[in-house]
Amino acid sequence: MPLFALICLDKPGHADLRRDTRAAHLEYVAATGTVAQAGPFLDDAEGMIGSLIVLDVADRAAAEDWAAADPYARAGLFASVAVHRWNKVVG
């Protein structure tokens, strides 16, 4: 299956919302079984400011559906979400 990268940037000043929904987000990641790699973007003070999620799914529609159902997205955490097909070269 193709890989898709989700580049999700948090709304400024929403660290509390991220913290409060993190457990549900991580449960969703584990339950769906389609996440190849994932982790937060950090600012210079080590605060989480977004997410990079690489999905192993059938197509762009599946990646967009996954992104829309993520508890972070459902809670309104993200200022933007970009979905790009991704080609793993190293790692």
C-alpha positions as CSV (number, residue, x, y, z in Angstrom):
1,M,0.0,0.0,0.0
2,P,1.2,3.6,-0.5
3,L,2.4,5.8,2.3
4,F,0.8,9.1,3.1
5,A,2.3,11.8,5.4
6,L,0.0,13.9,7.5
7,I,1.6,17.3,8.4
8,C,-0.6,18.7,11.2
9,L,0.1,22.0,12.8
10,D,-1.5,23.0,16.1
11,K,-3.5,26.2,16.6
12,P,-1.3,28.5,18.7
13,G,-2.0,28.4,22.4
14,H,-3.7,25.0,22.4
15,A,-1.1,23.0,24.4
16,D,-3.8,22.2,27.0
17,L,-6.1,20.8,24.4
18,R,-3.3,18.6,23.0
19,R,-2.4,17.4,26.5
20,D,-6.1,16.7,27.3
21,T,-6.7,14.6,24.1
22,R,-3.3,12.9,23.9
23,A,-4.5,9.6,25.5
24,A,-7.4,9.3,23.1
25,H,-5.1,10.2,20.1
26,L,-2.6,7.5,21.1
27,E,-5.4,4.9,21.6
28,Y,-6.7,5.8,18.1
29,V,-3.2,5.4,16.6
30,A,-2.8,2.0,18.2
31,A,-6.3,0.8,17.4
32,T,-6.3,1.6,13.7
33,G,-3.1,-0.3,12.9
34,T,-2.2,1.9,9.9
35,V,0.4,4.2,11.3
36,A,3.9,3.4,10.1
37,Q,5.6,6.2,11.9
38,A,4.5,9.2,14.0
39,G,5.6,11.9,16.4
40,P,5.1,15.5,17.4
41,F,6.8,18.6,16.0
42,L,8.5,20.5,18.8
43,D,9.3,24.1,19.3
44,D,12.7,25.3,20.7
45,A,11.4,24.9,24.3
46,E,10.5,21.2,23.6
47,G,6.7,22.1,23.5
48,M,4.6,20.0,21.1
49,I,3.3,22.2,18.2
50,G,2.1,19.7,15.7
51,S,2.3,16.1,14.4
52,L,3.9,14.2,11.6
53,I,2.0,10.9,10.9
54,V,2.9,8.5,8.2
55,L,0.1,6.2,7.2
56,D,0.1,2.9,5.3
57,V,-3.3,3.0,3.7
58,A,-4.9,2.2,0.4
59,D,-5.3,5.7,-1.0
60,R,-5.6,9.4,-0.3
61,A,-9.2,9.2,0.7
62,A,-8.4,6.6,3.4
63,A,-5.6,9.0,4.7
64,E,-8.0,11.9,4.7
65,D,-10.7,9.8,6.5
66,W,-8.1,8.7,9.1
67,A,-7.0,12.3,9.7
68,A,-10.6,13.5,10.1
69,A,-11.4,10.8,12.7
70,D,-8.2,11.5,14.8
71,P,-9.3,12.7,18.2
72,Y,-6.9,15.6,17.9
73,A,-8.7,16.8,14.7
74,R,-12.1,16.1,16.2
75,A,-11.2,18.3,19.2
76,G,-10.2,21.1,16.9
77,L,-6.5,21.1,17.8
78,F,-5.1,21.7,14.3
79,A,-4.8,25.0,12.4
80,S,-3.9,23.0,9.3
81,V,-3.6,19.4,8.1
82,A,-1.8,18.6,4.8
83,V,-1.9,15.1,3.3
84,H,0.9,14.2,0.9
85,R,1.8,10.9,-0.7
86,W,5.2,9.9,0.7
87,N,8.1,7.8,-0.6
88,K,10.3,6.2,2.0
89,V,13.9,6.3,0.8
90,V,16.0,5.9,3.9
91,G,15.3,4.2,7.3
